[in-house]
């Protein structure tokens, strides 16, 4: 009777089961090597892939981003307060010193080669982009938002930066604006605690704007910020 019951199951059931196993394996690959709790790591991954554009943004300065607490070192006891802050959407003005095209697609379980784009934002223009990253805030343009916008890619952002790094080819080259263009970056707050070890070296804080949902560029002629299409 058991064998007969199995044979009479809908044909679509095995396909659903295979899809579930694929999803499990995909998540396992995405979380591999992480020494933080699986629950918090999955929550971080979920927040990185938020797709909704916020209805409003609160202004925040580069200095306020760097001073945000709680922060590194990451503690599980800080999670409730981190979660509260991560519900906020903010708008931060600064200078786009460097952009970096990530190539491993780690957030997407390595299913794509061109991953997110890092925007390194400083409080003032910087003319030594490889030497002073310890005072910059990282903002990330995720792949879904890159697909939505015409110029939210390496080629479209390069004219605004002092330095452009393409990890896909392992090469860096000058951008189109020495010191970095004045920009206003908006999106969700995210405490990317897996980068705590880099704080004070390649970034000023583990707090990021991630995902970026709006990019605006200062137009000197009209003295206002204009959206980057």
N, C-alpha and C positions, 0 to 999 in steps of 0.2 A: 504493500500500500504506500509505503514511503517513496519508493521509486516512481510509482505512478503519479503521486502528488507532485514530485519534482518535475516530471515531464509535462504536466499540465500547467505549469507556471507561465505567465505571459512572456512572450518572446523578448519584450523590452527589458525585463528584469536583469538579466546578465549584463546588458550594456550599462544600466544604471550602476550596477555593482562595480564594473570596471572603471567608470567615471569617478566613483567615490575613492577607489584605490589610487587612481592617478592623482586626485586632489590631495590625498594623504601623503603620497610620495613627494609631491610638489612642495607641500608645506614642510615636510621633513628636510628637504634639500635647502629650503629657504632659511630654516632655523639651525642648520647644522653648525656645530662649532661654537654655539652661543652658551656662555656660562651663566647667563641671567635666567630667571624663571621663565618657563615656556609660556605661561599665561601672559606675562608682561611683554615678552618678546613678540608674541602674536598680536597683542594689542598695539605695540609700536608699528608693526608691519601693516596692520589695518589702517592706522591713522596716516601712515605715509601714503596710502593709496586712496585717500579721500577724494571724491570726485565733485562734490557739491561746491559751488561758488558761494561764499558767505554773502549775506545781505548787507552787512556793514562791517567796518574795520575801526579799531581803536588805534590812535597814533602812538608810536613808541619810538624812542631814539636808539641809536646804536649803543650808547652808554647804558641805557636802561635794559636793553637785551643782554648785555654782558653781565649786568648786576642781578639778573633774575635769579631768584631762589625759590624752592630748593634746586640744587644742581649737583655738580660733581663734588665729591664722590657720590655715586648713585646709591640710594638706600631704599629698600622695599618699603620701609615705613613712610617714605615721602610720596609714595604713589598716589594717595588721595589728593594731595595738594597739586601734584604734577598733572593729574587728570583734570582738575578744575581749571588750571591755567591753559591746558591744551584745548579746551573748548572755545578759547578766545581766537578771534581773527584780528590781525594787526596790520598796520601800514607803517613802514620804516623808510626814512629818507637816508641816503648815503651816496657813496661813490663806488661804481662797479669796477674794482681794480682788476679782477681776474675772473675768467670763466673756465671751467673744466668739464669736458665731456667725459663722463664715466663710461667705461667700456665693458665691464664684466656683467652688467645687468643683474647684480646680486639681489636687489630687491625683488626682481622678477624671476628668481630661481634660475638665473643664467639662461633663460629661454630666448633672450635677445642680446645682441652685442652692444648696441648703443643704448645705454641706460639713462639715468637722470643727468641733469646738468647742474653743477655747483656754481652759484654766483657768490663771489667773495666781496662783501660789502664793508667799506671802511667809513669812518666818520668824516674824513677829509681826503682830498686827492692824495694818492701815493704813487711815487715814481720808481719804486724798487719792489715790484710785485712779488719777487721770489724771496725777499728778505724780511718782510714785516707782517706776515700772515697771522702772527699771534694776536694781533689786535683787530681782526676782522670777524664778522658774523657770516655764517654760511646760510644761504637760502637755496632751496632745491626746486628746480623745475622738473616735475615728474614726467614720465613718458606720456601718460594720458593727456596732460595739459599741453605738452609739446605738439601732440597731434591736432589739438583744437585750434592752434594759432599759427598764423603764417610765418612769423619771424621768431617764434620761440624755439629756435634751434641754434646750433653752433654758428652757422653762416649768418643768421639774422642778428645774433647778439654780439658777434665779434667786433663790429664797428664801435660798440659802446665801451669796450674794455681796454685796459692797458696791455694785458697779456692774455693769450688764448692757449689752452692746453687741450690736446686731443689724445686721450689715453688709447684710443683705438689704433693710432699709428705711432704712439709714443713720441710725440713731437709737440713743442711749444713754439709759438710765433707771436709777433707783436699784433695787438689789436689796433683799433682805429682811433682811440682816444687816450693820449698820454695822461696818466694819473687816474683815469676812469671817469666815465660820464656820470653826471648827477642823475640819480634815479630815485624812484619811490617803489619799493617792493611790498606787495601785500599778500597775505595768505594766513594759514593757520600756524599758531605756535606749536612747536614740537620739541620735546627734550630728547634728543637722540643720544641716550646715555651710553650706547656702545662706543662712542667716540670720546669718552672721558679722558683716555690716555693722551689724546692729541691736544687737549686744552692747554694753552700756553705755548704751543709749538706751531701747529698749522691752523689753529682757530682760537678765538678768544673765549668761547663758551660752547657747551653742548647744546644749548638752546638754538633752534633754527626757525626760520619761516619755511614750512614744509608740509604740504605742497604750496608753491607759489601759485596764486590764482589771479594776480594782476601785476603787470609791469608798466610803469610810466616813466617817461624820460623828460627831463627839464628842457623846455624850449626857451632859449635865451631871448629870442626875438619877441616872443609873446609873453614872456615872464610867467610861464605856467607849465604844469606837468601835462604831457599828452600821452595817451595810452599807446603802448607798442602793440601793433596788430598781430 
